[in-house]
């Protein structure tokens, strides 16, 4: 095997490994409360491009809310503590459909 063939074989192995790792992910769903209001949460585990996910959420649900501002407890969505928090269960369901 030539050095060129060895390099190509190694690159193919690396690409397969990356594809396998990218395929391993899960979404852990839960609920939480903030100022007495229910929120539906999703915690992405595994390979996710966090910036891409946040951008999609902003394009889909509007600007991210500030969960730490007690004057705005009825935000539609936010990201905090490695989770996405949704005020409405239907928004969490859209998220799950998109990222599962």
ABEGO torsion letter per residue (X at the ends): XBAAAAAAAAAAAAAAAAAAAAABBBBBBBBBBBGGBBBBBBBBBEBBBAAAAAAAAAAAAEBBBBAABAABAABABBBBGGBBBBABAAAAAAAAAAAX
